[in-house]
């Protein structure tokens, strides 16, 4: 089934549905109504039904949603039935945080190597990955199935490294650098700007305290 024309807002909510449904399964809950899911997630029941109707509905009137079935179906929509090999470029603190986070592997995201330009880090291990020299990047990508490159490096270096990744055939970039990347339209970029997230939080605190 193709899902063309689905809004970014709906796609953004799918991982959250997936997380909540996983928690319901862990708690032994077999089925749930849109109203009950609404109360847990603080999303309106109408919005939940509209979101799921983009993909065929999944529910039965008078029964609600089968939690395990819906969890699996959303996982398929998100492409989580596949393993995604990820490399990380930049062996700093953000790299250490994501490389050591166990849930990524459970979702099919496998970190296979880390690259850095600091010779003192070469050969060390972060998570399950050995840190390699950036000089080895080209050969590594040519010899391995690399689908995603995570950029956990300074703003000044990110555009050049991202362009190199695209030139080497990596067309999905997970960008933690605080900059926008000017890449071809067919390259998939997911930006994670931590400072912007904190600034949004600051705004909400300010508004609450008015």
C-alpha positions, -999 to +999 in steps of 0.1 A: +000+000+000+014+034-009+008+064+014+014+094-009+001+128+002+001+121+039+009+153+058+041+157+078+020+163+109+005+129+106+039+112+100+053+131+130+026+116+152+031+080+141+062+072+162+043+085+192+014+062+185+039+034+181+055+041+215+022+043+233+009+011+217+042-007+227+036+004+263+000-009+262+013-043+250+038-044+278+009-037+302-011-066+288-038-044+271-052-062+241-076-036+227-083+001+231-108+026+218-099+059+202-113+077+232-092+057+256-061+063+235-070+100+233-070+102+271-036+087+273-020+107+245-038+140+249-047+139+212-084+142+203-102+109+194-113+126+162-076+133+153-066+097+160-094+084+138-085+108+110-048+099+113-055+062+111-080+066+082-051+078+061-039+042+062-071+023+061-086+028+095-075-003+115-105-002+139-138-019+142-169+000+153-179-011+188-146-029+193-119-003+189-084-012+180-065-044+184-033-031+201-009-057+188-022-055+152-022-017+152+014-017+167+026-040+139+008-021+112+023+013+123+057-004+125+053-015+088+042+021+078+073+034+095+095+008+078+106-008+110+105-043+096+138-035+079+172-031+095+188+003+089+226+005+091+238+038+105+272+054+108+280+083+131+304+111+122+318+130+151+327+111+183+316+137+209+290+137+237+260+135+214+275+106+196+281+088+229+245+094+239+229+079+208+254+051+203+248+038+239+210+041+237+196+005+235+162+012+220+175+022+186+187-014+179+153-027+191+137-006+164+161-019+137+186+010+137+221-006+139+251+016+145+280+000+126+309+025+128+319+058+142+343+083+125+363+111+139+393+133+129+409+130+164+438+104+161+436+098+199+401+084+196+409+059+168+405+023+179+385+032+210+350+018+214+317+037+219+287+016+224+293-014+201+312+006+176+349+011+170+360+047+163+377+050+129+396+078+112+376+100+088+402+090+062+385+056+061+350+069+054+350+065+017+363+029+017+340+019+045+309+032+027+319+015-005+324-018+012+294-017+035+257-012+032+253+023+049+218+037+047+219+066+072+247+089+083+243+107+117+262+140+119+272+148+155+298+173+146+303+211+147+282+234+126+312+245+104+320+209+094+284+196+088+277+210+052+310+196+038+306+162+054+269+160+044+278+167+008+305+140+009+280+115+022+256+122-006+284+120-032+293+085-017+257+074-021+243+079+014+210+096+009+196+098+045+211+122+069+203+124+106+216+159+114+224+170+149+246+199+138+229+233+145+227+243+108+204+237+078+219+216+051+217+226+014+213+191-002+196+178-033+158+174-030+160+136-032+182+134+000+162+127+032+173+149+061+160+147+096+172+176+118+175+173+155+183+208+168+186+205+206+190+242+213+158+250+193+139+224+214+151+241+246+141+275+232+106+262+225+105+250+260+116+284+273+088+301+253+062+278+268+075+285+304+074+322+297+038+320+284+027+299+314+042+324+338+025+354+323 
